[in-house]
Amino acid sequence: MSWMFRSVVVGIIAITAVLVYNKLFEVNILPPLEEKWWGSGPVTNQPPKITTKPIDFPQSALDDLNFRLHHTKSFYPSLEGVKQYYGIHNTVLQNVFEYWKNQYNWTERLRFLNQYSHNFVQIRGLDVHFLHIKPNLTQGQNVKVLPLMMVHGWLSTFREFYEVIPSLTQPQKGKNFVFELIIPSLPGFAFSEATRKPGLSPAYMAQIFKELMDIVGFDRYYVYGGDWGSSVVTHLTARYPEKIIGMHSTLCLNWSPLAHLMFVIGHFWPSLIYEENEVQLSYNKQNTLMFVLEETGYFHIQGTKPDTVGVALRESPMGLAGYILEKVITVTNPYFRDREDGALTEKYTMEQILDNIMIYWLTESITSSMRIYAEALANFELEFMILQKVHIYTPAGCARFPYELSLTPRSILTKRLKNLVHLTQYDTGGHFAALEEPDLFANDLYLFAEKVENIKKSD
């Protein structure tokens, strides 16, 4: 028996085994979530009340930051020629440090952040922060308004979406609809209160955000999620399909047993798994074992001991900046690791970079934000095993930007997303697509929603 023939036989047996496994253990009904109260006080049954106020910080917090920046020690010298491969290079730190200390204008940036109303409402004992931006319509404009909730992930905040808000809330030529946006901060991130109780994983965040949309008054709506936001909106869609008109993401995943096998097959025989225009995805650097080994150490730290590293990051503004920016460089474009300056300003302004860091610093939310990794791993069965086996029949859309953390071919996505109505592939952009490529990002959401709205008309 030839080597090739044995390989084919083994492959057929493996595929058959995984298909049987998937069929036997496919999850159609999700286990109910516990009714948890995440606040530190007693359970209350008072009707939720939305309050609106601009964000602000006392002068003492700004004075403290200024003191720490002006008393920052000189940066430990980087090794010669290592660029970003030993972690953040001191060239990046020095550039950001000088700008933050001498040029960044927080008063001006605060006005920028407060151009949209900041809202707060208590849900399950936590004060949840969200932006609510209604479309900019003139009298007599006859366009449909589609509610859309947009959910960020880690080392990002609500700030990620500011550049794309104008396009999404102003009528576009040739489109008969526009979006009304709800942009919440994940619990424990930025201005959303952190719980003092363990267990608040993405599934329970989805439960909170479902209740948020109920409170705001939306019975059915679109959702978008990136990074951990992708997990949150997937939970929302899988658990409350009657609420979701369509689900869009820039990080569409399928980590089921069958998907893993298909990825292996695609590595050796790309044409069996990847469409002709997708073959390049099989060579994506982020899909390699070496990239995973080099770049996911933080995941293990934050999934096991987030509070320990949080001590250092909460005490040093430049320590926080270095930790965040090292990841920003890698997930924006893995080839930026080959640049001593990290190429940050090729994709972002210093204001965009520092706005996000300032939000983490002034809200002291870095530790609580990192706990999302620990909570997801603590609820591994619910967050990974069960969720990955659920088939989603709600219309779904995926925008694939070339430097996203993972790029999945249609053949694998459709094993989980049973109604994948929109799948695009771009030649620029990375993990923070809304911030990096706001025009492409906004247009993709419009294209997706247009397809879903047309499907609704034909039903």
Secondary structure as UniProt FT lines:
FT   HELIX           3..25
FT   STRAND          51..52
FT   HELIX           59..70
FT   TURN            80..81
FT   TURN            83..86
FT   HELIX           90..102
FT   HELIX           106..113
FT   TURN            114..115
FT   STRAND          118..123
FT   TURN            124..125
FT   STRAND          126..133
FT   TURN            139..140
FT   STRAND          144..151
FT   TURN            154..155
FT   HELIX           158..161
FT   TURN            162..164
FT   HELIX           165..169
FT   TURN            173..174
FT   STRAND          177..184
FT   TURN            187..188
FT   TURN            190..191
FT   TURN            198..199
FT   HELIX           202..216
FT   STRAND          221..225
FT   HELIX           228..239
FT   TURN            241..243
FT   STRAND          244..249
FT   HELIX           257..268
FT   HELIX           270..273
FT   HELIX           276..283
FT   HELIX           285..287
FT   HELIX           289..295
FT   HELIX           297..304
FT   HELIX           306..315
FT   HELIX           317..332
FT   HELIX           334..338
FT   TURN            340..343
FT   HELIX           344..346
FT   HELIX           350..363
FT   HELIX           366..378
FT   HELIX           381..386
FT   HELIX           387..389
FT   STRAND          396..400
FT   TURN            402..403
FT   HELIX           410..413
FT   TURN            414..416
FT   TURN            418..419
FT   STRAND          420..425
FT   TURN            431..432
FT   HELIX           433..436
FT   HELIX           438..458
//
